[in-house]
Amino acid sequence: MSEHDTSADLWESIDRLHAWLDANRAHDGAEGLLLRILKLSEEVGEVAQAVIGATGQNPRKGTTHSWDDVQSELCDVVITALVALRTLTPEAREVFAAHLERVGRRSL
C-alpha cells in the first residue's frame, strides 16, 4: 500500500467518524463545534493519566497503565483533532497537508 493509499484511508475514516458524530450529536451550531473542539482537552487529559499510570507516579495507585495505553491515547488525540478539523472545514485533508508542509519547511 502506498503512502497516498494510507492517507486516503485515514481521511475516509475521519469523514465517516465526522458523519457519524454529526448524525448523533446532542448540540448543533456553534455550541456543537465548541464541544467537539473541547473534546481534545479531554483526550489530552487521558494521555496525561496514562503517562502517570505507566510511570507509577501516583503512589496510591501504583502502575496502572502501559506505554501501549499511552500510544492508544495519543492516537485518540490525533483522531479527535482531525475530526475537529473536519468539522471546521470539508477541506480538512488539504488544510492539514498544507500546514504539515509549512511546518516541515520551517522546522526541517
N, CA, C and O atoms as CSV, one atom per row, in Angstrom:
chain,resi,resn,atom,element,x,y,z
A,1,MET,N,N,0.846,-1.174,0.000
A,1,MET,CA,C,0.000,0.000,0.000
A,1,MET,C,C,0.890,1.235,0.000
A,1,MET,O,O,1.829,1.331,0.790
A,2,SER,N,N,0.594,2.171,-0.880
A,2,SER,CA,C,1.398,3.379,-0.970
A,2,SER,C,C,1.005,4.353,0.131
A,2,SER,O,O,-0.031,4.199,0.778
A,3,GLU,N,N,1.855,5.361,0.332
A,3,GLU,CA,C,1.575,6.380,1.342
A,3,GLU,C,C,0.268,7.103,1.010
A,3,GLU,O,O,-0.503,7.438,1.909
A,4,HIS,N,N,0.019,7.342,-0.284
A,4,HIS,CA,C,-1.216,8.018,-0.697
A,4,HIS,C,C,-2.436,7.181,-0.322
A,4,HIS,O,O,-3.438,7.724,0.145
A,5,ASP,N,N,-2.362,5.860,-0.522
A,5,ASP,CA,C,-3.482,4.991,-0.169
A,5,ASP,C,C,-3.760,5.042,1.331
A,5,ASP,O,O,-4.917,5.088,1.748
A,6,THR,N,N,-2.716,5.033,2.132
A,6,THR,CA,C,-2.868,5.107,3.576
A,6,THR,C,C,-3.516,6.421,3.964
A,6,THR,O,O,-4.399,6.441,4.821
A,7,SER,N,N,-3.097,7.522,3.349
A,7,SER,CA,C,-3.673,8.830,3.626
A,7,SER,C,C,-5.143,8.857,3.232
A,7,SER,O,O,-5.967,9.409,3.960
A,8,ALA,N,N,-5.478,8.271,2.097
A,8,ALA,CA,C,-6.873,8.226,1.655
A,8,ALA,C,C,-7.717,7.441,2.647
A,8,ALA,O,O,-8.820,7.862,2.994
A,9,ASP,N,N,-7.207,6.301,3.105
A,9,ASP,CA,C,-7.928,5.501,4.096
A,9,ASP,C,C,-8.127,6.294,5.389
A,9,ASP,O,O,-9.203,6.250,5.985
A,10,LEU,N,N,-7.111,7.005,5.813
A,10,LEU,CA,C,-7.195,7.824,7.022
A,10,LEU,C,C,-8.317,8.844,6.883
A,10,LEU,O,O,-9.176,8.947,7.758
A,11,TRP,N,N,-8.313,9.587,5.800
A,11,TRP,CA,C,-9.299,10.647,5.629
A,11,TRP,C,C,-10.689,10.087,5.379
A,11,TRP,O,O,-11.675,10.716,5.761
A,12,GLU,N,N,-10.797,8.930,4.753
A,12,GLU,CA,C,-12.113,8.293,4.610
A,12,GLU,C,C,-12.663,7.926,5.987
A,12,GLU,O,O,-13.851,8.106,6.255
A,13,SER,N,N,-11.798,7.412,6.852
A,13,SER,CA,C,-12.219,7.079,8.219
A,13,SER,C,C,-12.623,8.329,8.982
A,13,SER,O,O,-13.624,8.317,9.698
A,14,ILE,N,N,-11.861,9.406,8.841
A,14,ILE,CA,C,-12.192,10.664,9.510
A,14,ILE,C,C,-13.541,11.175,9.012
A,14,ILE,O,O,-14.367,11.623,9.808
A,15,ASP,N,N,-13.769,11.111,7.699
A,15,ASP,CA,C,-15.059,11.542,7.143
A,15,ASP,C,C,-16.207,10.713,7.703
A,15,ASP,O,O,-17.267,11.255,8.016
A,16,ARG,N,N,-16.007,9.400,7.833
A,16,ARG,CA,C,-17.066,8.532,8.376
A,16,ARG,C,C,-17.330,8.854,9.844
A,16,ARG,O,O,-18.484,8.922,10.267
A,17,LEU,N,N,-16.272,9.051,10.616
A,17,LEU,CA,C,-16.444,9.403,12.028
A,17,LEU,C,C,-17.153,10.754,12.160
A,17,LEU,O,O,-18.048,10.915,12.990
A,18,HIS,N,N,-16.752,11.705,11.348
A,18,HIS,CA,C,-17.379,13.028,11.354
A,18,HIS,C,C,-18.876,12.909,11.059
A,18,HIS,O,O,-19.698,13.506,11.755
A,19,ALA,N,N,-19.224,12.145,10.038
A,19,ALA,CA,C,-20.632,11.970,9.667
A,19,ALA,C,C,-21.412,11.286,10.786
A,19,ALA,O,O,-22.536,11.681,11.094
A,20,TRP,N,N,-20.819,10.269,11.390
A,20,TRP,CA,C,-21.482,9.555,12.485
A,20,TRP,C,C,-21.707,10.483,13.680
A,20,TRP,O,O,-22.789,10.500,14.267
A,21,LEU,N,N,-20.684,11.246,14.029
A,21,LEU,CA,C,-20.824,12.182,15.152
A,21,LEU,C,C,-21.878,13.240,14.847
A,21,LEU,O,O,-22.677,13.587,15.718
A,22,ASP,N,N,-21.887,13.751,13.631
A,22,ASP,CA,C,-22.894,14.748,13.263
A,22,ASP,C,C,-24.302,14.168,13.343
A,22,ASP,O,O,-25.235,14.851,13.767
A,23,ALA,N,N,-24.454,12.922,12.941
A,23,ALA,CA,C,-25.780,12.286,12.961
A,23,ALA,C,C,-26.251,12.009,14.386
A,23,ALA,O,O,-27.448,11.849,14.622
A,24,ASN,N,N,-25.326,11.951,15.327
A,24,ASN,CA,C,-25.668,11.593,16.707
A,24,ASN,C,C,-25.339,12.692,17.713
A,24,ASN,O,O,-25.202,12.418,18.906
A,25,ARG,N,N,-25.214,13.909,17.253
A,25,ARG,CA,C,-24.820,14.992,18.165
A,25,ARG,C,C,-26.005,15.497,18.972
A,25,ARG,O,O,-27.152,15.490,18.526
A,26,ALA,N,N,-25.677,15.934,20.172
A,26,ALA,CA,C,-26.703,16.472,21.061
A,26,ALA,C,C,-26.850,17.978,20.896
A,26,ALA,O,O,-27.874,18.548,21.275
A,27,HIS,N,N,-25.818,18.636,20.325
A,27,HIS,CA,C,-25.823,20.095,20.204
A,27,HIS,C,C,-25.423,20.486,18.786
A,27,HIS,O,O,-24.494,19.917,18.214
A,28,ASP,N,N,-26.121,21.448,18.236
A,28,ASP,CA,C,-25.842,21.947,16.895
A,28,ASP,C,C,-25.107,23.274,16.949
A,28,ASP,O,O,-24.855,23.822,18.022
A,29,GLY,N,N,-24.772,23.776,15.779
A,29,GLY,CA,C,-24.238,25.123,15.637
A,29,GLY,C,C,-22.932,25.344,16.365
A,29,GLY,O,O,-22.115,24.435,16.516
A,30,ALA,N,N,-22.756,26.581,16.812
A,30,ALA,CA,C,-21.510,26.980,17.469
A,30,ALA,C,C,-21.242,26.163,18.727
A,30,ALA,O,O,-20.099,25.809,19.017
A,31,GLU,N,N,-22.308,25.865,19.471
A,31,GLU,CA,C,-22.134,25.076,20.697
A,31,GLU,C,C,-21.586,23.689,20.378
A,31,GLU,O,O,-20.670,23.215,21.049
A,32,GLY,N,N,-22.137,23.042,19.366
A,32,GLY,CA,C,-21.653,21.723,18.960
A,32,GLY,C,C,-20.206,21.763,18.505
A,32,GLY,O,O,-19.420,20.872,18.829
A,33,LEU,N,N,-19.854,22.803,17.748
A,33,LEU,CA,C,-18.471,22.961,17.293
A,33,LEU,C,C,-17.531,23.136,18.469
A,33,LEU,O,O,-16.485,22.490,18.533
A,34,LEU,N,N,-17.897,24.005,19.402
A,34,LEU,CA,C,-17.039,24.227,20.570
A,34,LEU,C,C,-16.881,22.961,21.399
A,34,LEU,O,O,-15.784,22.662,21.869
A,35,LEU,N,N,-17.953,22.224,21.581
A,35,LEU,CA,C,-17.872,20.985,22.359
A,35,LEU,C,C,-16.981,19.951,21.667
A,35,LEU,O,O,-16.241,19.217,22.321
A,36,ARG,N,N,-17.064,19.907,20.343
A,36,ARG,CA,C,-16.216,18.957,19.612
A,36,ARG,C,C,-14.745,19.334,19.760
A,36,ARG,O,O,-13.893,18.455,19.894
A,37,ILE,N,N,-14.441,20.613,19.737
A,37,ILE,CA,C,-13.057,21.053,19.909
A,37,ILE,C,C,-12.603,20.832,21.348
A,37,ILE,O,O,-11.458,20.446,21.581
A,38,LEU,N,N,-13.490,21.072,22.317
A,38,LEU,CA,C,-13.148,20.841,23.726
A,38,LEU,C,C,-12.851,19.371,24.015
A,38,LEU,O,O,-12.126,19.057,24.959
A,39,LYS,N,N,-13.402,18.485,23.214
A,39,LYS,CA,C,-13.137,17.045,23.372
A,39,LYS,C,C,-11.632,16.775,23.340
A,39,LYS,O,O,-11.157,15.815,23.947
A,40,LEU,N,N,-10.886,17.622,22.630
A,40,LEU,CA,C,-9.423,17.471,22.595
A,40,LEU,C,C,-8.817,17.560,23.995
A,40,LEU,O,O,-7.917,16.793,24.335
A,41,SER,N,N,-9.307,18.486,24.793
A,41,SER,CA,C,-8.781,18.631,26.158
A,41,SER,C,C,-8.997,17.362,26.962
A,41,SER,O,O,-8.120,16.938,27.715
A,42,GLU,N,N,-10.156,16.765,26.802
A,42,GLU,CA,C,-10.439,15.508,27.495
A,42,GLU,C,C,-9.451,14.428,27.072
A,42,GLU,O,O,-8.909,13.704,27.908
A,43,GLU,N,N,-9.225,14.329,25.778
A,43,GLU,CA,C,-8.324,13.285,25.271
A,43,GLU,C,C,-6.883,13.519,25.715
A,43,GLU,O,O,-6.176,12.565,26.042
A,44,VAL,N,N,-6.441,14.775,25.732
A,44,VAL,CA,C,-5.089,15.084,26.204
A,44,VAL,C,C,-4.960,14.725,27.683
A,44,VAL,O,O,-3.920,14.232,28.119
A,45,GLY,N,N,-6.008,14.971,28.444
A,45,GLY,CA,C,-6.006,14.578,29.857
A,45,GLY,C,C,-5.856,13.077,30.029
A,45,GLY,O,O,-5.208,12.617,30.968
A,46,GLU,N,N,-6.456,12.313,29.122
A,46,GLU,CA,C,-6.323,10.859,29.182
A,46,GLU,C,C,-4.898,10.423,28.848
A,46,GLU,O,O,-4.423,9.415,29.371
A,47,VAL,N,N,-4.212,11.171,27.983
A,47,VAL,CA,C,-2.792,10.880,27.729
A,47,VAL,C,C,-1.997,11.106,29.009
A,47,VAL,O,O,-1.173,10.274,29.390
A,48,ALA,N,N,-2.245,12.224,29.666
A,48,ALA,CA,C,-1.537,12.528,30.911
A,48,ALA,C,C,-1.800,11.456,31.965
A,48,ALA,O,O,-0.883,11.018,32.661
A,49,GLN,N,N,-3.044,11.044,32.076
A,49,GLN,CA,C,-3.396,10.000,33.039
A,49,GLN,C,C,-2.653,8.704,32.715
A,49,GLN,O,O,-2.165,8.029,33.622
A,50,ALA,N,N,-2.563,8.357,31.446
A,50,ALA,CA,C,-1.873,7.125,31.055
A,50,ALA,C,C,-0.373,7.214,31.327
A,50,ALA,O,O,0.235,6.234,31.758
A,51,VAL,N,N,0.232,8.382,31.079
A,51,VAL,CA,C,1.665,8.552,31.368
A,51,VAL,C,C,1.917,8.436,32.865
A,51,VAL,O,O,2.857,7.765,33.290
A,52,ILE,N,N,1.079,9.088,33.661
A,52,ILE,CA,C,1.214,8.987,35.121
A,52,ILE,C,C,1.053,7.535,35.562
A,52,ILE,O,O,1.790,7.051,36.421
A,53,GLY,N,N,0.088,6.852,34.967
A,53,GLY,CA,C,-0.125,5.444,35.308
A,53,GLY,C,C,0.987,4.536,34.834
A,53,GLY,O,O,1.323,3.565,35.512
A,54,ALA,N,N,1.564,4.831,33.683
A,54,ALA,CA,C,2.651,3.995,33.144
A,54,ALA,C,C,3.944,4.171,33.931
A,54,ALA,O,O,4.766,3.258,34.004
A,55,THR,N,N,4.117,5.352,34.517
A,55,THR,CA,C,5.340,5.612,35.280
A,55,THR,C,C,5.154,5.397,36.780
A,55,THR,O,O,6.104,5.538,37.550
A,56,GLY,N,N,3.937,5.057,37.196
A,56,GLY,CA,C,3.685,4.800,38.602
A,56,GLY,C,C,3.836,6.032,39.477
A,56,GLY,O,O,4.229,5.918,40.639
A,57,GLN,N,N,3.531,7.206,38.941
A,57,GLN,CA,C,3.744,8.457,39.665
A,57,GLN,C,C,2.738,8.701,40.785
A,57,GLN,O,O,2.970,9.554,41.641
A,58,ASN,N,N,1.641,7.977,40.793
A,58,ASN,CA,C,0.684,8.124,41.884
A,58,ASN,C,C,0.927,6.975,42.865
A,58,ASN,O,O,0.553,5.838,42.580
A,59,PRO,N,N,1.554,7.258,44.026
A,59,PRO,CA,C,1.901,6.189,44.960
A,59,PRO,C,C,0.685,5.437,45.494
A,59,PRO,O,O,0.797,4.272,45.876
A,60,ARG,N,N,-0.453,6.080,45.523
A,60,ARG,CA,C,-1.665,5.415,45.995
A,60,ARG,C,C,-2.138,4.356,45.004
A,60,ARG,O,O,-2.655,3.312,45.401
A,61,LYS,N,N,-1.959,4.631,43.705
A,61,LYS,CA,C,-2.447,3.718,42.677
A,61,LYS,C,C,-1.368,2.804,42.104
A,61,LYS,O,O,-1.664,1.700,41.648
A,62,GLY,N,N,-0.119,3.263,42.126
A,62,GLY,CA,C,0.954,2.469,41.528
A,62,GLY,C,C,0.895,2.509,40.010
A,62,GLY,O,O,0.378,3.461,39.426
A,63,THR,N,N,1.422,1.483,39.380
A,63,THR,CA,C,1.429,1.396,37.921
A,63,THR,C,C,0.080,0.872,37.453
A,63,THR,O,O,-0.296,-0.263,37.744
A,64,THR,N,N,-0.639,1.713,36.725
A,64,THR,CA,C,-1.995,1.365,36.303
A,64,THR,C,C,-2.151,1.294,34.785
A,64,THR,O,O,-3.174,0.820,34.291
A,65,HIS,N,N,-1.151,1.760,34.044
A,65,HIS,CA,C,-1.216,1.801,32.592
A,65,HIS,C,C,0.100,1.287,32.007
A,65,HIS,O,O,1.109,1.178,32.703
A,66,SER,N,N,0.061,0.979,30.732
A,66,SER,CA,C,1.275,0.588,30.000
A,66,SER,C,C,1.598,1.670,28.969
A,66,SER,O,O,0.793,2.568,28.723
A,67,TRP,N,N,2.786,1.572,28.372
A,67,TRP,CA,C,3.130,2.513,27.312
A,67,TRP,C,C,2.268,2.262,26.074
A,67,TRP,O,O,2.083,3.168,25.262
A,68,ASP,N,N,1.742,1.054,25.920
A,68,ASP,CA,C,0.770,0.803,24.852
A,68,ASP,C,C,-0.497,1.625,25.085
A,68,ASP,O,O,-1.109,2.116,24.136
A,69,ASP,N,N,-0.887,1.772,26.356
A,69,ASP,CA,C,-2.036,2.623,26.680
A,69,ASP,C,C,-1.764,4.076,26.283
A,69,ASP,O,O,-2.644,4.764,25.765
A,70,VAL,N,N,-0.542,4.529,26.532
A,70,VAL,CA,C,-0.163,5.900,26.164
A,70,VAL,C,C,-0.260,6.069,24.647
A,70,VAL,O,O,-0.789,7.069,24.161
A,71,GLN,N,N,0.251,5.091,23.910
A,71,GLN,CA,C,0.168,5.153,22.449
A,71,GLN,C,C,-1.284,5.232,21.995
A,71,GLN,O,O,-1.621,6.033,21.124
A,72,SER,N,N,-2.130,4.416,22.574
A,72,SER,CA,C,-3.548,4.407,22.215
A,72,SER,C,C,-4.206,5.754,22.502
A,72,SER,O,O,-4.991,6.254,21.697
A,73,GLU,N,N,-3.884,6.328,23.642
A,73,GLU,CA,C,-4.456,7.631,23.997
A,73,GLU,C,C,-3.950,8.728,23.061
A,73,GLU,O,O,-4.703,9.634,22.703
A,74,LEU,N,N,-2.680,8.651,22.664
A,74,LEU,CA,C,-2.160,9.623,21.700
A,74,LEU,C,C,-2.888,9.497,20.362
A,74,LEU,O,O,-3.185,10.503,19.716
A,75,CYS,N,N,-3.171,8.279,19.952
A,75,CYS,CA,C,-3.941,8.074,18.721
A,75,CYS,C,C,-5.322,8.700,18.843
A,75,CYS,O,O,-5.827,9.289,17.888
A,76,ASP,N,N,-5.936,8.573,20.018
A,76,ASP,CA,C,-7.249,9.194,20.237
A,76,ASP,C,C,-7.165,10.715,20.089
A,76,ASP,O,O,-8.084,11.340,19.560
A,77,VAL,N,N,-6.061,11.311,20.556
A,77,VAL,CA,C,-5.870,12.758,20.412
A,77,VAL,C,C,-5.803,13.126,18.933
A,77,VAL,O,O,-6.445,14.081,18.495
A,78,VAL,N,N,-5.029,12.369,18.172
A,78,VAL,CA,C,-4.880,12.653,16.741
A,78,VAL,C,C,-6.224,12.529,16.025
A,78,VAL,O,O,-6.593,13.404,15.242
A,79,ILE,N,N,-6.944,11.462,16.287
A,79,ILE,CA,C,-8.248,11.248,15.648
A,79,ILE,C,C,-9.206,12.373,16.015
A,79,ILE,O,O,-9.897,12.913,15.151
A,80,THR,N,N,-9.246,12.722,17.283
A,80,THR,CA,C,-10.145,13.782,17.745
A,80,THR,C,C,-9.790,15.108,17.094
A,80,THR,O,O,-10.680,15.865,16.708
A,81,ALA,N,N,-8.507,15.398,16.968
A,81,ALA,CA,C,-8.076,16.644,16.329
A,81,ALA,C,C,-8.466,16.664,14.851
A,81,ALA,O,O,-8.933,17.683,14.343
A,82,LEU,N,N,-8.275,15.546,14.170
A,82,LEU,CA,C,-8.622,15.502,12.751
A,82,LEU,C,C,-10.127,15.614,12.533
A,82,LEU,O,O,-10.569,16.256,11.581
A,83,VAL,N,N,-10.912,14.998,13.402
A,83,VAL,CA,C,-12.368,15.132,13.302
A,83,VAL,C,C,-12.772,16.582,13.590
A,83,VAL,O,O,-13.663,17.111,12.926
A,84,ALA,N,N,-12.138,17.225,14.559
A,84,ALA,CA,C,-12.439,18.629,14.849
A,84,ALA,C,C,-12.097,19.506,13.649
A,84,ALA,O,O,-12.857,20.408,13.297
A,85,LEU,N,N,-10.953,19.240,13.024
A,85,LEU,CA,C,-10.571,19.986,11.826
A,85,LEU,C,C,-11.586,19.764,10.714
A,85,LEU,O,O,-11.971,20.706,10.023
A,86,ARG,N,N,-12.018,18.520,10.543
A,86,ARG,CA,C,-13.021,18.196,9.520
A,86,ARG,C,C,-14.351,18.895,9.824
A,86,ARG,O,O,-15.098,19.238,8.908
A,87,THR,N,N,-14.639,19.102,11.096
A,87,THR,CA,C,-15.851,19.821,11.489
A,87,THR,C,C,-15.767,21.291,11.071
A,87,THR,O,O,-16.772,21.899,10.704
A,88,LEU,N,N,-14.571,21.845,11.130
A,88,LEU,CA,C,-14.377,23.242,10.736
A,88,LEU,C,C,-14.407,23.436,9.223
A,88,LEU,O,O,-14.852,24.477,8.738
A,89,THR,N,N,-13.934,22.440,8.476
A,89,THR,CA,C,-13.857,22.590,7.025
A,89,THR,C,C,-13.955,21.240,6.321
A,89,THR,O,O,-13.346,20.266,6.763
A,90,PRO,N,N,-14.712,21.175,5.236
A,90,PRO,CA,C,-14.733,19.938,4.445
A,90,PRO,C,C,-13.408,19.722,3.713
A,90,PRO,O,O,-13.158,18.641,3.179
A,91,GLU,N,N,-12.565,20.748,3.691
A,91,GLU,CA,C,-11.245,20.657,3.042
A,91,GLU,C,C,-10.147,20.311,4.057
A,91,GLU,O,O,-8.998,20.721,3.892
A,92,ALA,N,N,-10.496,19.568,5.091
A,92,ALA,CA,C,-9.559,19.262,6.171
A,92,ALA,C,C,-8.289,18.589,5.653
A,92,ALA,O,O,-7.189,18.911,6.101
A,93,ARG,N,N,-8.435,17.674,4.730
A,93,ARG,CA,C,-7.279,16.952,4.187
A,93,ARG,C,C,-6.274,17.927,3.575
A,93,ARG,O,O,-5.075,17.838,3.843
A,94,GLU,N,N,-6.759,18.846,2.762
A,94,GLU,CA,C,-5.889,19.811,2.097
A,94,GLU,C,C,-5.309,20.816,3.092
A,94,GLU,O,O,-4.137,21.182,3.006
A,95,VAL,N,N,-6.140,21.257,4.034
A,95,VAL,CA,C,-5.669,22.194,5.052
A,95,VAL,C,C,-4.547,21.558,5.871
A,95,VAL,O,O,-3.521,22.189,6.126
A,96,PHE,N,N,-4.750,20.312,6.278
A,96,PHE,CA,C,-3.737,19.626,7.076
A,96,PHE,C,C,-2.459,19.410,6.272
A,96,PHE,O,O,-1.363,19.657,6.776
A,97,ALA,N,N,-2.589,18.954,5.033
A,97,ALA,CA,C,-1.406,18.699,4.191
A,97,ALA,C,C,-0.603,19.980,3.993
A,97,ALA,O,O,0.624,19.960,4.084
A,98,ALA,N,N,-1.280,21.087,3.725
A,98,ALA,CA,C,-0.585,22.356,3.521
A,98,ALA,C,C,0.105,22.812,4.805
A,98,ALA,O,O,1.230,23.310,4.769
A,99,HIS,N,N,-0.568,22.640,5.929
A,99,HIS,CA,C,0.028,23.049,7.203
A,99,HIS,C,C,1.238,22.174,7.543
A,99,HIS,O,O,2.268,22.681,7.990
A,100,LEU,N,N,1.113,20.877,7.334
A,100,LEU,CA,C,2.235,19.966,7.587
A,100,LEU,C,C,3.427,20.324,6.705
A,100,LEU,O,O,4.573,20.273,7.150
A,101,GLU,N,N,3.155,20.680,5.468
A,101,GLU,CA,C,4.236,21.096,4.551
A,101,GLU,C,C,4.925,22.347,5.082
A,101,GLU,O,O,6.154,22.415,5.085
A,102,ARG,N,N,4.155,23.338,5.533
A,102,ARG,CA,C,4.741,24.556,6.096
A,102,ARG,C,C,5.564,24.261,7.341
A,102,ARG,O,O,6.666,24.787,7.491
A,103,VAL,N,N,5.052,23.441,8.218
A,103,VAL,CA,C,5.791,23.089,9.439
A,103,VAL,C,C,7.083,22.350,9.080
A,103,VAL,O,O,8.139,22.609,9.656
A,104,GLY,N,N,6.981,21.429,8.119
A,104,GLY,CA,C,8.177,20.706,7.679
A,104,GLY,C,C,9.237,21.621,7.102
A,104,GLY,O,O,10.419,21.482,7.419
A,105,ARG,N,N,8.828,22.553,6.257
A,105,ARG,CA,C,9.790,23.505,5.669
A,105,ARG,C,C,10.402,24.371,6.755
A,105,ARG,O,O,11.610,24.605,6.760
A,106,ARG,N,N,9.586,24.840,7.662
A,106,ARG,CA,C,10.061,25.731,8.723
A,106,ARG,C,C,10.991,25.003,9.708
A,106,ARG,O,O,11.971,25.573,10.187
A,107,SER,N,N,10.672,23.767,9.992
A,107,SER,CA,C,11.394,23.024,11.028
A,107,SER,C,C,12.581,22.234,10.505
A,107,SER,O,O,13.586,22.073,11.197
A,108,LEU,N,N,12.458,21.746,9.284
A,108,LEU,CA,C,13.497,20.849,8.766
A,108,LEU,C,C,14.419,21.586,7.836
A,108,LEU,O,O,15.357,20.996,7.301
